[in-house]
């Protein structure tokens, strides 16, 4: 059957009537009823005109006067998801004439918590960052983020979240979810069996107070004596470095138990600190050694440089000392 936006429809799976508000791909539509909005397959929709024609006319309701009308009870909205914050995956299929296959997956966020949250979200695969976004999501609201291709899903993407309550910065969470191909296809099989368009993975049940960070730094007596306790240009000049090695073993002693995301966070933080110091002390240039490897750290370093206004230009040419494993940065005077 052919449908258009605004058409009244009858949903055969739950015996509800509504109207089409949007189409999702070639085989799904967004339906709005009197109580909710949701997605259904077009194969589960019918035009309701025949049902209207065959339905028996009901006797007109008796007239009620004002003193006969009872006060309605406040009914709470029934959520399909329990309390918490979720990431949703909606696979998009394409028919090739023989069978249907997944082309890409749409990523949604569902805030079923009692918090209006600020979200910093990053999606990684093994080689690079696929998507990054900052947004605010109100309680009991949903948000469409981006698409991930089927090829990228097969590389075990990592979804990183930094979430905090808009009213209370102490309620905070950093976490990540890795979607393995085996888990993904298990969820797809379950969707087909239950005839549902989307599956969800929980990000958190509730936000917890942010723990106090204990930082143990060994400071020599000489350094304590030289530290003025406030920003001093002369003191900062003494801390200048013109070459920063970002290999994790150069930054952290016990790095073997760290996961890839944590190591990358440490390396990027060190890059930003050295870059800020170089700019504040009016250095002309600085070199970041990132190695060749998979190229992920190199891309992150270049991303930081592109976002920093004090950078004039940078080059990553062959060098006898580093090969192609370093980037030389020239700073604005």
Secondary structure, DSSP 8 states (H G I E B T S, - for coil): ----TT-EEEETTTTEEEEEEEEETTTEEEEE-SS-EEEEEGGGEE-SHHHHHHS----------GGG-----------SS-SSEEEEEEEEEEE-SS-EEEEEEEEEEEE-SS--EEEEEEEE-SSSEEEEEEEEE-TTEEEEEEEEEHHHHTT--EEEEEEEESS-TTEEEEEEEE--HHHHHHHHHHHHHHT-S-EEEEEESS-EE-----------HHHHHH--SS--HHHHHHT--SEEE--HHHH-SS-TT--HHHHHHHHHHHHHHHHHHHHHTT-SEEEEE--SSSSHHHHHHHHHHHT-TTEEEEE---BTTTBTSEEEEEE--
